Amino acid sequence: MRFAIKTAPQNTTWKDMLDVFRAADDIELFESGWTFDHFYPIFSDPTGPCLEGWTTTTALGQATRRLRVGLMVTGNPYRHPSVLANMAATVDVITGGRLELGIGAGWNQEEADALGIDLPPMKERFDRFEESLEVITRLLTQTESDYDGRYYQLRQARCEPKAVQKPHPPITIGGSGEKRTLPIAARFAQHWNFVAGPPDVFEHKRNVLHDACRAIGRDPSEITTSVQVFCGPDQDPKEVADQAASYAEVGCDLAVVGLAPPHRASVLEPLADALTQLT
């Protein structure tokens, strides 16, 4: 099993997040570091501080030398896909080819309502999400792109410079919906993230994803699978390793350890020591 960290940029400070990412950059066990894409804290006091995800992740990528960086995951309704494609290419250039392009259909009604962001009904949200992935992949791989979708259109559109990674930064799709999310992941993703649930549910969803891949003639092994496990501020690292091990036993490739605030770089060495037993 491989390992990553995640520091949601909520209820924290820039300095503390920076300390964690720089420390993780020096620990080979951790291959990537992730943030999230929300404007209000989630699953906690919504009035707390919350740094914007893409600017934070770009800065963390610039402050590190090895760690791959990404958002788990970008909310599609928050940015036009043409803008997001250019952002992704730019961050990949800035980081020397270390971006993981995480994206999902979006879900947070509270922050959308508060900030005046349109969050369409579920079906439209996923229709837009699927079109967005068409737009993004075309702009990242073609010199000029045309696209005539219901929600998005391109006319000899350019996105220059291109990303360092070819054909484009790996796309991570998060979510577990069997009707839309997993078939979309089968088409577009290089990495699928299972957010939460017991190992048997992960295994079932992974099998649905693999069936969707085979239905379109894609090799399921082309898609990395990951799960988020969580580490509280005073949690025994052995407990976190045991969580990760339970998913490794059913074939999960990558455990992304979400570090709860207050973020402290000192938790990483003991955590890495415990997780090393699973490699």
C-alpha positions as CSV (number, residue, x, y, z in Angstrom):
1,M,0.0,0.0,0.0
2,R,1.1,3.6,-0.7
3,F,0.4,6.6,1.5
4,A,-0.5,10.3,1.3
5,I,-1.5,13.1,3.7
6,K,-4.4,15.5,3.6
7,T,-4.7,18.8,5.5
8,A,-8.0,20.4,4.9
9,P,-7.4,24.1,5.0
10,Q,-10.1,24.7,7.6
11,N,-9.8,25.7,11.3
12,T,-6.0,26.0,10.8
13,T,-3.3,28.5,9.8
14,W,-1.2,28.8,6.7
15,K,2.0,28.4,8.8
16,D,0.8,25.1,10.4
17,M,-0.2,23.7,7.0
18,L,3.1,24.7,5.5
19,D,5.1,23.1,8.3
20,V,3.2,19.8,7.7
21,F,3.7,19.8,4.0
22,R,7.4,20.6,4.3
23,A,7.9,17.9,6.8
24,A,6.0,15.4,4.6
25,D,8.2,16.4,1.7
26,D,11.2,15.0,3.6
27,I,9.5,11.6,4.3
28,E,9.7,9.4,1.3
29,L,6.7,7.2,2.5
30,F,4.3,10.0,1.7
31,E,3.9,10.3,-2.1
32,S,1.3,13.2,-2.2
33,G,-0.3,15.9,-0.1
34,W,-3.9,17.0,-0.5
35,T,-6.2,19.9,0.5
36,F,-9.9,20.4,-0.3
37,D,-12.1,22.8,-2.2
38,H,-14.5,24.5,0.1
39,F,-15.1,28.1,1.2
40,Y,-16.7,27.3,4.6
41,P,-15.4,24.6,7.0
42,I,-17.3,21.3,6.6
43,F,-18.5,18.9,9.4
44,S,-17.5,21.6,11.9
45,D,-18.3,25.2,12.8
46,P,-19.0,26.8,9.5
47,T,-18.0,30.3,10.9
48,G,-14.4,29.2,11.3
49,P,-11.5,30.1,9.0
50,C,-11.1,28.3,5.6
51,L,-8.4,29.0,3.1
52,E,-9.2,28.8,-0.6
53,G,-8.1,25.4,-1.9
54,W,-6.4,26.1,-5.3
55,T,-4.3,29.1,-4.1
56,T,-3.3,27.2,-1.0
57,T,-2.4,24.1,-3.0
58,T,-0.4,26.1,-5.5
59,A,1.6,27.7,-2.7
60,L,2.2,24.4,-1.0
61,G,3.4,23.0,-4.3
62,Q,5.9,25.8,-4.7
63,A,7.1,25.3,-1.1
64,T,7.9,21.6,-1.6
65,R,10.2,19.8,-4.0
66,R,9.0,16.2,-4.2
67,L,5.5,15.8,-2.9
68,R,2.7,15.6,-5.5
69,V,-0.1,18.0,-4.6
70,G,-3.8,18.2,-5.3
71,L,-7.3,19.0,-4.1
72,M,-9.5,16.1,-3.0
73,V,-11.5,17.2,-4.8
74,T,-12.3,20.4,-6.7
75,G,-16.0,21.3,-6.8
76,N,-17.0,21.5,-10.5
77,P,-19.7,24.2,-10.0
78,Y,-17.2,26.6,-8.5
79,R,-15.2,27.3,-11.7
80,H,-15.8,27.2,-15.5
81,P,-14.0,24.1,-16.8
82,S,-12.0,26.2,-19.3
83,V,-10.7,28.3,-16.4
84,L,-10.0,25.2,-14.4
85,A,-8.0,23.6,-17.2
86,N,-5.8,26.7,-17.5
87,M,-5.3,26.7,-13.7
88,A,-4.4,23.0,-13.7
89,A,-1.8,23.5,-16.5
90,T,-0.3,26.5,-14.7
91,V,0.0,24.7,-11.4
92,D,1.6,21.7,-13.1
93,V,4.1,24.0,-14.7
94,I,4.8,25.8,-11.4
95,T,5.4,22.5,-9.6
96,G,7.4,20.8,-12.3
97,G,4.8,18.2,-13.1
98,R,3.5,17.3,-9.6
99,L,-0.2,18.2,-9.9
100,E,-3.0,15.6,-9.2
101,L,-6.1,17.0,-10.7
102,G,-8.9,16.1,-8.3
103,I,-12.5,16.9,-9.4
104,G,-16.1,16.0,-8.4
105,A,-19.6,17.1,-9.2
106,G,-20.0,19.3,-6.0
107,W,-22.4,19.0,-3.1
108,N,-22.2,21.7,-0.4
109,Q,-25.5,23.5,-0.5
110,E,-24.7,25.6,2.6
111,E,-21.7,27.4,1.1
112,A,-23.3,27.7,-2.3
113,D,-26.4,29.3,-0.9
114,A,-24.4,31.7,1.3
115,L,-22.0,32.8,-1.4
116,G,-24.5,33.0,-4.3
117,I,-23.0,30.1,-6.2
118,D,-25.4,28.1,-8.4
119,L,-25.6,24.4,-7.3
120,P,-27.9,22.8,-9.9
121,P,-30.1,19.8,-9.1
122,M,-28.3,16.4,-9.0
123,K,-28.9,15.3,-12.6
124,E,-27.8,18.6,-14.1
125,R,-24.8,18.7,-11.7
126,F,-23.6,15.4,-13.1
127,D,-24.4,16.3,-16.7
128,R,-22.3,19.4,-16.2
129,F,-19.5,17.4,-14.5
130,E,-19.3,15.0,-17.4
131,E,-19.1,17.8,-19.9
132,S,-16.5,19.6,-17.8
133,L,-14.2,16.6,-18.0
134,E,-14.6,16.6,-21.8
135,V,-13.7,20.3,-21.9
136,I,-10.7,19.9,-19.6
137,T,-9.2,16.9,-21.3
138,R,-9.5,18.5,-24.7
139,L,-7.9,21.8,-23.6
140,L,-5.1,20.0,-21.9
141,T,-4.3,17.7,-24.8
142,Q,-5.2,19.5,-28.0
143,T,-3.7,22.6,-29.7
144,E,-7.2,23.9,-30.5
145,S,-10.4,22.5,-29.2
146,D,-14.0,22.6,-30.3
147,Y,-16.8,21.3,-28.2
148,D,-20.6,21.8,-28.5
149,G,-22.1,20.6,-25.2
150,R,-25.4,21.5,-23.7
151,Y,-23.7,23.6,-20.9
152,Y,-20.2,24.3,-22.3
153,Q,-18.9,25.3,-25.7
154,L,-15.4,25.7,-27.1
155,R,-14.6,27.4,-30.4
156,Q,-10.9,26.9,-31.5
157,A,-10.1,27.2,-27.8
158,R,-6.5,27.2,-26.7
159,C,-4.8,26.4,-23.3
160,E,-1.1,27.3,-23.4
161,P,1.3,26.5,-22.0
162,K,0.4,22.8,-21.7
163,A,0.9,20.9,-18.5
164,V,4.3,19.2,-17.9
165,Q,2.7,15.8,-17.4
166,K,1.5,14.0,-20.6
167,P,-1.1,13.6,-21.8
168,H,-2.3,15.7,-18.8
169,P,-2.1,15.7,-15.0
170,P,-3.7,12.5,-13.6
171,I,-7.4,13.1,-13.0
172,T,-8.7,12.0,-9.6
173,I,-12.5,11.6,-9.3
174,G,-14.0,11.4,-5.8
175,G,-17.3,9.8,-4.9
176,S,-19.1,6.4,-4.9
177,G,-22.3,6.9,-6.8
178,E,-22.9,3.8,-9.0
179,K,-25.2,5.5,-11.5
180,R,-23.0,8.4,-12.5
181,T,-19.8,8.9,-10.6
182,L,-18.2,5.5,-11.1
183,P,-19.1,5.3,-14.8
184,I,-17.6,8.8,-15.3
185,A,-14.5,7.7,-13.4
186,A,-14.2,4.7,-15.7
187,R,-14.1,7.1,-18.7
188,F,-11.9,9.8,-17.4
189,A,-10.0,9.0,-14.2
190,Q,-6.5,7.8,-13.5
191,H,-7.3,7.8,-9.8
192,W,-10.6,7.1,-8.0
193,N,-11.0,8.1,-4.4
194,F,-13.5,6.4,-2.0
195,V,-14.3,9.0,0.6
196,A,-15.6,7.0,3.5
197,G,-17.2,3.7,4.5
198,P,-16.1,0.2,5.7
199,P,-13.7,-2.0,3.6
200,D,-16.5,-4.2,2.3
201,V,-18.3,-1.2,0.8
202,F,-15.0,0.0,-0.7
203,E,-14.6,-3.4,-2.3
204,H,-18.1,-3.4,-3.7
205,K,-17.7,0.1,-5.2
206,R,-14.3,-0.8,-6.6
207,N,-15.8,-3.8,-8.3
208,V,-18.6,-1.6,-9.8
209,L,-15.9,0.7,-11.1
210,H,-14.0,-2.2,-12.7
211,D,-17.2,-3.5,-14.3
212,A,-17.8,0.0,-15.8
213,C,-14.2,0.0,-17.1
214,R,-14.6,-3.4,-18.8
215,A,-17.9,-2.3,-20.3
216,I,-16.1,0.4,-22.3
217,G,-13.0,-1.7,-23.0
218,R,-10.7,0.0,-20.5
219,D,-8.2,-1.9,-18.3
220,P,-9.3,-1.3,-14.7
221,S,-5.6,-1.5,-13.6
222,E,-5.1,1.9,-15.2
223,I,-7.0,3.5,-12.3
224,T,-5.4,3.9,-8.9
225,T,-7.8,3.4,-6.0
226,S,-7.6,5.3,-2.7
227,V,-9.4,5.7,0.5
228,Q,-9.4,8.5,3.1
229,V,-8.6,7.4,6.7
230,F,-8.5,10.0,9.5
231,C,-6.0,10.8,12.2
232,G,-7.1,12.8,15.2
233,P,-4.8,15.2,16.9
234,D,-4.0,12.8,19.7
235,Q,-4.7,9.5,18.0
236,D,-2.4,6.5,18.3
237,P,-0.6,6.1,14.9
238,K,-1.1,2.4,15.3
239,E,-4.9,2.9,15.1
240,V,-4.5,4.8,11.8
241,A,-2.2,2.1,10.4
242,D,-4.8,-0.5,11.4
243,Q,-7.5,1.5,9.5
244,A,-5.3,1.6,6.4
245,A,-4.5,-2.1,6.7
246,S,-8.2,-3.1,6.6
247,Y,-8.4,-1.4,3.2
248,A,-5.1,-2.9,2.0
249,E,-6.5,-6.3,2.7
250,V,-9.3,-5.7,0.1
251,G,-6.9,-4.3,-2.5
252,C,-6.9,-0.6,-2.0
253,D,-3.8,1.0,-3.5
254,L,-3.4,4.3,-1.6
255,A,-4.4,5.5,1.9
256,V,-4.8,9.2,2.2
257,V,-4.4,10.1,5.9
258,G,-6.5,13.1,6.8
259,L,-4.8,15.0,9.6
260,A,-7.3,16.8,11.9
261,P,-6.4,20.3,13.2
262,P,-4.5,21.6,15.0
263,H,-2.0,20.6,12.3
264,R,1.4,19.7,13.7
265,A,4.4,18.5,11.7
266,S,5.5,16.4,14.7
267,V,2.8,13.8,14.1
268,L,4.3,12.7,10.8
269,E,7.3,10.7,11.9
270,P,5.4,8.5,14.3
271,L,2.7,8.1,11.7
272,A,5.2,7.1,9.0
273,D,6.8,4.6,11.4
274,A,3.5,2.9,12.0
275,L,2.5,2.9,8.3
276,T,5.8,1.5,7.2
277,Q,4.8,-1.8,8.6
278,L,2.2,-2.1,5.8
279,T,4.5,-1.5,2.8
